[in-house]
Amino acid sequence: MGSAHVRRLDLSSAIIAVSWCLLVIATGKIIVNYEDTRILSFPYSGEWLSTIHVFPVLQAIQTIPIRLALRGGAGDQEMGGTEPQTPAQIKAKKLIDEAWEAHSGGDSHEAERLFKAALREDPESTEAMTKLAMIYEFELVRYDDAEELYKRAMALAPDDVSMIYDYAVFLQERRKDYDAAEAQYQRALILSPNDPSVLNNYAVFLQECRNATEMAEEMFQKSLAAAPNSSTALCNYASFLENNRGDVDKAEAIYKQALDLEPNEPAALYNYAIFLEEVRQDHDGAEALYKRVLQVDAADTDALNNYGLLLQNVRHNYQAARKLYEQALEADPTDLAAVNNIGVLYEDSLQEYDKAEQYYQRALQIGPDDVTSLCNYGAFLKNVRGNDMRAAGLLDKARGLDPLLAERLIKAQDERVDEGQSTLSRAPSSNGVSDTWIPTSAKSS
């Protein structure tokens, strides 16, 4: 109903799977946020995330920010169709705006209540359905409820391209149903062959899920031909060149091009900061870019988390890192990345185990089906508390949700214990950073 609809996508699971495995072996823990993944960024409805959602990853003593591949909407597509006309539609629209205000204030449950109220007033509001679906997917981690709403919205607006690729990304990222996801991408491209957002997301899908490098590059180039000044598309392509082609010099030039176009665009700042940190080992340059993001938005949880990781793992300034994580939680109390980051900081860096456990428990209250939070707390219970039975229950649940990721995490943690390198006795490396890194992304996790 008059608001731009946009999304983000995580980059290559093929690359992420390998990188996660290496990084987990190096550090023993992984921390991922939703939205997701949180999720990364084009703005969603102009508000969802106005910046790339860089998922901070992995923590033990060393942590690395995961670079996010931008999942992007075009920004000019409308969510929800026509403007409200009837009294019920007008009331529903008011409730939707209030719900979004509650979401922006970090109160996802109040947002849920208001969106449901809007749908009682206007049961055919696709705007309310889609926004509530995203809250279920990214904030509350209720995938069945999210999918039901996506399907309801698509039944009402079957040719809405933004909804189709939103659902494609959901199938790809949450359900791991790649054939169904690809069918939705192709359907969207039939309806809108030159849509830069669909092309961009499909390119990421092709590399991530099909390992179709040549076709992925073709889609990236088509996306840039359609939107040559899109910093999101430029960052995704730069990440592709860096990670899949090994052309770091060309990748850096494109990151700089994105920043030349939009000097204060958080997505470009994030990705280039991580490039400097992980590829060039330019920690001062990376820190300067994180600070620039926070100058644009002092409550940007992604920048707060990533800057906190740098302070923790490179500067070894644990108290300053903790303050940044706490600022992220003040901005968004449901931020899984910040909750997990503080938990690992207390466990591995400060060795305050009771506080660590409180944060691990809080992470599971926020996202009870989050595999990385399950593995983090499961490893803590096993290695710190010696509670093997309870740990096994959490780890078995993680295996049931995502067997591949869970087994990699569990195996890496077991290998560390076998080598006598438990999370309790590790010291920082000489440079505080693992020599592996993980790709890029954007949301709207």
Number of C-alpha atoms within 10 A of each C-alpha: 18 15 18 19 29 30 32 35 35 35 30 27 20 14 18 20 16 14 17 25 19 20 27 27 20 22 24 29 30 27 28 27 31 25 31 27 27 29 31 39 34 33 24 24 24 14 18 24 28 21 30 38 40 40 36 31 28 28 31 27 28 28 31 28 30 28 31 35 35 40 34 34 31 22 18 13 19 20 25 25 15 10 12 18 9 10 11 16 20 16 16 25 23 15 22 27 16 17 27 25 16 18 20 16 15 19 17 23 16 17 25 23 14 23 28 20 18 28 22 13 18 20 16 17 26 24 24 31 27 26 26 28 27 27 23 21 25 24 27 22 20 17 19 14 16 24 21 12 21 23 18 18 23 19 12 13 17 12 14 20 26 26 27 27 28 28 22 29 27 21 19 22 19 16 17 14 15 18 13 14 24 21 13 22 24 18 17 24 19 11 13 15 13 16 20 26 30 28 29 31 31 29 30 31 27 20 22 21 21 16 17 14 17 11 15 24 21 13 22 25 20 19 25 21 13 16 18 14 15 20 28 34 28 27 32 33 27 31 30 27 19 19 18 16 14 12 14 19 12 14 24 22 12 22 27 20 18 25 20 14 13 16 14 17 22 32 34 31 29 32 33 28 27 31 27 19 22 21 16 14 15 14 19 12 16 25 19 13 24 24 16 19 24 17 12 12 15 15 18 22 29 31 30 26 32 30 27 32 31 26 21 26 25 19 15 17 15 18 14 15 25 22 14 24 29 21 19 25 22 16 18 20 18 23 29 32 32 33 29 32 32 28 32 32 26 21 22 23 25 14 15 14 19 11 17 24 21 14 22 24 19 19 26 20 14 18 23 18 21 21 25 27 31 26 29 30 27 27 26 25 19 15 18 16 14 12 14 14 11 15 22 16 13 22 25 17 20 26 19 13 16 17 15 12 18 21 17 19 27 22 16 21 24 18 14 18 14 10 8 11 16 18 25 16 11 15 14 18 12 9 13 19 23 20 13 13 24 25 27 33 34 37 35 34 30
